[in-house]
Amino acid sequence: MAWYDEAVFYHIYPLGLTGAPKTNSYGEPEHRLNTLIPWIGHIREIGCSALYIGPLFESVGHGYETTDYKKLDSRLGTNADLTAFVEECHRQGVRVILDGVFNHTGRDFFAFQDIRKNREASPYKDWYCHVNFWGNNEYNDGFSYDNWGGYDLLAKLNQNNPEVRDYICDVIRFWAREFKIDGIRLDAADVLDFGYMQALRQTANEIGPDFWLMGEVIHGDYTRWVNGGTLHSVTNYHLHKALYSGHNDHNYFEIAHTVKRLYGMGGNRPEGLKLYNFVDNHDVERIYTKLNNKAHFTPVHILLYTLPGVPSVYYGSEFGIEGKKERYSDDSLRPALDLKDYENALQDNACTRLISRLGKIRQKVKALSYGDYQELVLTNRQYAFARNYDGKCVVTAVNNDDSDVSLSLPVGGASQYQEQLSGERVSVADGRIQVQVKANSGGIWVPVSGDAAFKTEDGAVKTEAAGDRPTERAASEEKAAASSRKAGAPGRKGTEPKKKKAEEPGRNKTASEEKKAGASGRKKAASGKKTAEPTAEQPERPKKKAEARKVSENRKKTYEEMDIQELQQAILERMAMNGPITDRMRQDVMENVYHNSLVNWIKSFR
């Protein structure tokens, strides 16, 4: 067991949160990182025990076009500021991991500048991929090179060059020695060379047995990256997508199928594949924006904190703020916030209160970190599962319907169970508990034994008054916000900063739209029933291996030779062999326009 097995992460994009200028002038350091010190206490207050922060090092603009790996970005301060910040995090019991942008550098990086100056005579000409002095680039340097994502601003490092590997491994050692960090999140890990990642893992092992390497991976078989030789964990984009679309479509089958598939990837063992779970981050829209029914904020986060994996909250989302992705800018996803604007959030904001309680429950209930996974109930609108650990059975149930529901759930050997958000107790009869799950809500039931009962800070068992449960408060606040917006008034109290005006209203689906969206899933489940018994999930269609081989054999090009459109079509064909392709699956494929990522995706199919 390592610290990250029980971690609850908080994610900060520092250049955005501190309101740093979009472009680096490389002038005198501005000590903006120090303004984040009060956030450390907030992180602990809402039940988080670890911080993923980055990018932090000297760069041109958004932070991912690195200029100097060994110097804190001038817009954030000095190396001494970062050392002190990490030290304060540790003092308050918060682990820290940084962004490692090791796939590419910016054009101001010393090796690239030397190539511009000395061309063929540069000792660094082999530090980048396919440098061609007969070509050119958009900056008219008189040579071309491989970039990342189609941006010449991001020059792709030659990860097979031993000098590059040695340099990056030395950077990791420097960060661990200088700043005493606890791990690294590898940017664009799905396009990193596997031999390169093995060298990084070896360096991490040298630093310490619990130095964590987590990678950004979008699609594919996650076990290709998560194993003893490469990374400890990767970003769980599969579950990210399922959590919001499964609620928007009233289709818990999508979520349960995703969880079952990922759990199977890890050998159906709780320690097999511990993924970094999230509902939003600095690259995707805020969960509060994506949800059609804002009350689903509650069941979404109950699942985030109770399903297998390591949960993470992106800064500001604990306040329920909005953030819609723009076509040419991610600025709306990375806003500057003043913590003083949310000083009463724990009292006034149902979203913040929910996140805080879930964080504390997660830290207390070890089965949520180490327990196995067993599906108990599955319909379009109700979903329940058990996490069993150390002789204790912990049960989670969620309900995305607008009506309350009664569920009969099998449990362990205790005589009573207590729901952790409300404090309400239920008795066990014939090995089952009968629980009431509120509309658009959920619960976490833990066996009552010793100090297993949820207690408030004064030691008393807490039971919320009717109408004060997080789901009910979120729903009522959303209705009040909608009415206020019609009148031109601000939205929910404590949700947006004081300086902001009205928020965009979130639209609930009409009855006809909802019927259409959930029609396919409801063929196998009766969503209108008030009592749901355990049902078996629909079996996966067997993979058509012979047909898959035929597709591959008939192709005249290797995957590397295919263009983006051909790769997208090939991925869709392989998906179709495994089952029906939803509109959202097709959209995910068509929105991925990065050649290397698509190549890795198609190769991940078995």
N, C-alpha and C positions, 0 to 999 in steps of 0.2 A: 504494500500500500504506500502510495506517495501523496504528497500534498495536493497534487492536481486531481487525484481521484475524488476528493471531497470538495473541490473548489467550486465557488460560484463567482463567475467573472463579471467585471464591469469593463466596458470598452470605451476608450476615449480617443477621438481624433484630435490631437492637441492644437494643430494650427487652426482648426475651425473653432473649437471650444474657446480658445483664448482670443479669437478675433484678430489673428495675425494678418499682415498684408499678404495679398495673393502672390506677390513677386518679391523675391529676396534681393535686397540691395547690397548684401554682404557688408553692411556697415557695422556700427558699434552694437554689441549685443543688447537686446531688449529682454528684460527678465520676466517674460510672460509666464514661463513655467511655474514660477513661484506663486502666481495667482491661483494655481490649481491645488495648492496645499489644503485649503478648506474642503475641497471635494473628497479628500481621503476620509475624513470623518463621516461625510455623507455616504460614501461607499460602504463603510462599516455599518452605518445606521440602517441601511436597507438590506443588510444581510449578505453582502458580497465579501469574499475573502481574497480575491485576486484581481489584478488590474492588467488588462492588455492595452498598452498605449503606444501610439505610433501613427505615422513615421515621425522620427525625432531629429534625424541628423541633417547636416547642412545640405540644402537642395535649392533648386531654382525656384520652384513654385509650390505644387501641391504636396511635395515631400517624397514622391516616388522617383524623382530624377536626381539621384544622389550626387552631390558634389564632393563630400568628405564624410567617410564612414566613422571617423574618429573625433568628430566635432559636433556638438549640439548645434542645431540650426540657430543662426544669429537672431532670428525673430523670436526665439524662445528663451535664449539666455546663454549660459556658459556650461562647460562640463561640470563645474563645481555645483551649479544649480541642479543638474540632473543627479549627481551623487547625493546631494542633500535630500532631493525629492524621494529617491528610492529608499534612502535611510529612514525617512519619516514614514513612508509606507510600511516598511518592515516594523518600525516601532509600534505602529497601530495594528499590526497583524495582517497586513495586506501583501501578498506576493506580487511580483512585477515581471511581466514579459514585454519585450519590445518587438517592433516590426523589423524584420530582416529583409531588406530589398536586395537580394543577391542574384537576381536573374538579369538585371540590366543596371546601367548607371546613367547619370545625366551627361551632357556634353561638356560640362565644366569639370568633370572628374579628371584628375591629373594624367591618367594614362591616355584618355581620349585627347586631351589637349596636346600631349606630346606627339601623338599621331598627326594631328593637324599641323604641328610645327615642323616635324622632321620627316613626315611621310614614310617612304620605304625604309629610311634609316632609323626609324623609331624602334626601340627595344620592346615596345608595347603593341606593335602592329598585330600580334597574334593573341592579344588579350580579348579581342572582339571577334564575333562570328563573320566570316566571309568579307573581310575588308578587301575592297577591290579598287586599286588606284587608277583603273581605267574607267571607273564609273563616276557617279555624282549623287548628290542628295539634295533635299529641298533647301538646305542652307548653303549650297554651292561651295562645298569644301573641296571639290575635285576628287572625291572618292566616295564609294558607297559602302554600306555595311548592313547587317541584319538588325532590325529593330524589334521592339515588342509592340504588338497591337496595331501596327501600321504607323507608329509615331517615331519619326527620326529623332525626336527629343530624347527617346529612351533607347540607348545603344545596347544591344544584347551582348552580354559577356560570353566568352568562349569557355564554357564550364569544363571542357576536356583538357584545357591547358593547366598543367601542374602548378604553374606560377599563380594563376588566378585562384585555384583551389587553396593553395597555401596562404595567399593574401586574405581571402575571405575567412578561412579558419582562424587566422591570426586576429581578424576583426572580432570574431566571436569571443576569443580568449580575452581580448582587450576589454570588451563590454563586461564580461563576467568579472574581470579583475578590477576594473576602474569603477564600475557602477554597482557591482554586487547583484546583478539581476538574476532572476530565477528561471528564465527560459526565453525562447524566441518564437515568434510567429513568422513563418517563411512566406513572403509575398509570392504569388503566382507559382505555387509549388507544383501545380499540374503541368507546367511546362519546363520544370527543372529536370536536368539529367539525373537519372537514378544513381549513377556512380558518384556524382557530385553530392547528392543528398546523403549517401552513405558516409562520405568524408565528413560532412557536417554532423552527422549522428555520432561518429567516432569522437569528434571534438567535444560534443556535448557530454558524452560518456566520460571523457577525460576530466571535464570540469566537475562533474558530480553525478551520482546515480539518479538524482531527482531533478536534473536540469532538463526542462521540458522543451521538446520541439513539436510545434503544431504548424501545419501547412494549410495554405489557402488552396483548396481543391473544389472545383465546381461539380463535375460529373464523373461517372465511371465507378469501377469497383474500388472502393476505398481501401481494401486490403492490399492493393498494389503499393500504396504509400504508407499505410499503418502496419508496421511489423517491427521485429527486433532489430532490423538492419537499417531502417530509414527513419520514419517519424513515429512519435507517440500518438498523434491524433491529427485529424484534419477537420476543416469546416464542414458542417453537415448541411449542405445546400439541398439535399433531397428532402430532409425533414422540414427545412425552412419553407420550401414551397408547399409541402403538404399541409402544414399547420394553418396557413392562411386560406388556401384554396379549399381545403377540407371543410372549413367553417363557412366560407362564402357560398359554397355549393351545397351546404348541408350534407356532406358526404364523409362520414367518419371512416368509411371503407378505405378511402385514399390514405388517410393517416395511418390506420392500423396496418394496411398492406405495406406501407413504407417502413414502419417500425419493424414488422416481421422480417422483411427482406434485409434490413440493415442488421438486425439481431442475428439473422442467419449467416450473414457475411462473417461475423465474429465467432462462428461455430456454435451459435446458440448458448454462449457462455457470457455471464455478466462482465467478466474481465476481458472478453475477446476483442471488442472494438468500442473504445470509449471516445465518442466523437464530440466535437465542439458544437453544441447546439445553440441556435440563436433564432430570433424572429425578425430582426433587422440589424443592419450595420451601416458603415459609411458608404457602401456601394449600392444599397437597395432602399426602396421607399420605407418609411416608418410603418410599423405594424398598425398603428391607429389610423393611418391613411388608407392602408390596403383593405381593412376590414369593412365590408358593406354594413354589417350590424356592429356598432361600436361596443355593444354589451358583450360581444364575443372576445373582447380583450381579456376577460376573466378566464374562460375555459382554455384559451390559447396559452396563457401563462401558467395555468395549473399543469398543463401537459408539458410545457417547456421545463418546469422544475421537477417533474415526477417521472418522465420517461427516461430510459437509459441514455447516458451521455453526460456531458459537462455543460450546465446552463450558462448563458451569458446575456447581459443586458447592455444595450447601447445607450450611451449617455443621453439623457433627456427623455428617453422613451418611458422611463419610470414615472414621468409626469404626464404621459399621454399626449406628447406634442405631435404635431403633424409634420410631414416632410415628403413632398412629391418629387420624383426624379424628373429633371429637366433634360431636354434633348442634348444640349451642349455644355451643361454644367451640373456638377454635383453639390454646388454650394448650399442648396436648400436642405441637403441631407447632412450637412456638416456645420450647423449654425453656431454662432457665439452665444453663450448663455451666461447669465449672472446667477450664481447660486442664491443670492439674496432674494431674487424674485420668487424663489420656491421655498423660503424658510418655513412656511407653515404647511408645506405639502403633505406631511404625514398626518396632519389633522384635517386638512381641507380637501385633499385629493384622493379619491378612491383608488386610482391607479397606483399611486405611490404607496398607499397603505397596503394594497394587495401584494405588490412586489416585496415590500419589507417583510410581511408575514411569511410569504413563500420562501424568502431567503433564510429566515430563521428556522422554518420547518425543515428545509433541506439540510441545514447544518446539524440539526438535532436528530433527524430520522436517518440513521445510517443505511437502511434498506434502500433509500432513494439513490445512494451513491454506489452501493455494492450488491444490491439484490438482483435476482434473476427477473425475467419478464414472462408473464403468463396472461394471455388474453382471457377475459371472463365474459364480457358482454359486447356485442357489436351490432348496431343497427345504423341506419343513416344518421340518426340524431342522438344516439346514446353510445357511449364507449366506456368500458371499464376494464381494468387490468390490475394484476397483483405484482408486487415486488417482494420476493421472499429472501430473507437474510437472517442468519443466526437464530433460526427457529421462530422468527416473527414474520407475519404476513401483513404487509401494508397494501391497502387497496385504494385506487384512484378511480373516480367516475366523473365523467363530464357529460353535459347536455347542451346541445346547440339549438334546441327547440324553444319556442316562445311560451311553452307550458311546462309546469313542473312535472316530474315523473318519479315513479316509485320503482326501485330496482332491488332485486333479490340477488345478493352477492355471496359466493362461497368464501370463507375466511379460515384462519388458523384456529388454534385450540383455546384462545382466550375466551372468557365469558362475556366481556364487554369490549366495545370499540368506541373510540372517540374521534369525531371529525375535527380536524386540526384548525380549520378557519373559524368555525363557530363555537367549538367547545362542546357541542351536543354529543351525548352518549347514546349508543344503541346496544341492545343485548343480543347475544348470539343464540340462535335456536336451530337445532339440527345442522350445525356447521355453517349457518348462513346468517347474514344480517339483512334486514329490510331497511333501506335508506331512502330518504326523500331528496331528490336532486332538484334544486331550484332551476327555473327557466334560465337559459343562457348562462349557466354557472357550472359548478362542480364541487367536489369535495375530496378530502384525503382522510381515510380512516386508519387509525393506528390502534393496535391492541392496548388496552389499559392494563399496565403492570408497572408498579413502582412509579417512576417519574415520567412515564410515557404520555400522560395527559398533558395537553397544551395548557400552559399557565401564563398569566400575565406577569409583568415585572414585580407586582406585589405579592405574587404567589397564588392568587386566586384563579380558579378555572374561569375562563372567559367565555361568555355566551353573548353574541351580539343581539341587539334588539331587532325585531322585525323591521325590515326596510333599511337596515344599515349594513347588510351583507354587501361585499364589493360589487357583485353583479347587479344587485338591485340599485345600488347607488350609481353605478356607471350608467345603467339604463335610464334612471330618472334624470341624471345630469345631462345625458345626451338629449332627452326630450326638452329639458329646460334650455339647453344651449341652442337647439333648433328654433325654439320660440323666440329666444333672445336675438338670434341672428336675423329673424324676420323683421324684428323691430329695430335692427341696427345696433344691438347691444353686444358686448363681449360674450365669449363662450363660457366654458366651465371654469369656475373659480379655482385658481391654483394650477391650472393646466398649462396655459400659455404665459409667457413673461408679461409683467405689468405694462411694458412699453408697447406690446403688440395689441392690435385691435381684434376684429372678429376673425374666427377661423373658418375655413371652408367647411360647409356642412357635409357630414358623411351620409350617404343615401342608403336607406334600407331597400332591399329588393321588393318589387311589387309581387302580389300573389302569383300572377302569370309567369313572371320571370323566375321566381323561386321554383315553381312547378317544373318549368323547362329545365332549369339547372340541375335539379335533383332527380329527374325522371329516371335516368339510367341506374342510379344507385338504389332507388326505392323499389326496383323490380324484385330485389332480394330481401327487403325488410319492410315491415309495417311501421312507418314512423308515427302514425297517429295513436298507437297504443300507449296507455299510461304505465303499464308494467311490462318490462322486457326481461325475458329469460335468456341465458347464455345461448348463443347461436354460433355455428361454425362459420368461419370466413370462407368465402368462395376459393376453391383451390386454384392455384396458378396454372395457366396453360403450360404444358410441357414445351420446352424449347425445341424448335425444329432444327436439330443440328445438321442434318443432311442438307436442308434448304439453305442454311447459313453458309455451309461449305460451297454450295453451288453458286451463291451470289459472289463469294470471294473469288472462286476459280474463274468465273466469267469476266471478272474485271481485268482490263488490260493494263491498268495503272496501279502502282503501289499507293498506299494511303498518302505517303509523303508527296507523291506526284499529283494527287488530285487537287483541284481548286476548292474554294470554300463551298460553292454550291454543290459540287459532287460529293464532298464529305457530308454535308447536311443531308443530302438524299440518301447516302449510304447508311447514316445513323438512323434515319426514319425507317428504312427497310429492315434494319436489324431489330429496332423496337417493335415493329409490326409482327415479327416472328415470336415475340414474347407475350403478345396480347394487344388489345385495342389501344390505339393512340388517341389520347384526348387532345382537345384544342390547346390546352395549356402545355402539354408535352411538346406538341409541334411548335408552339411559340418559343419555348425554351431553346429548341434546336435552332430555329431560324434567327433568334436574337444573338446567338453565339457566332461571331464573325472573326474569331481568332484561329488561324490555321493550326498552330501547334496544339491548342486546346482541343480542337475538333479531332485531330489525329489521335491524341491520347484517349479521347472519348470513344472513338470507334474501336480502338485497340483494347479497350477495357471489357468489351463484350466477350463472353466465353461461349 
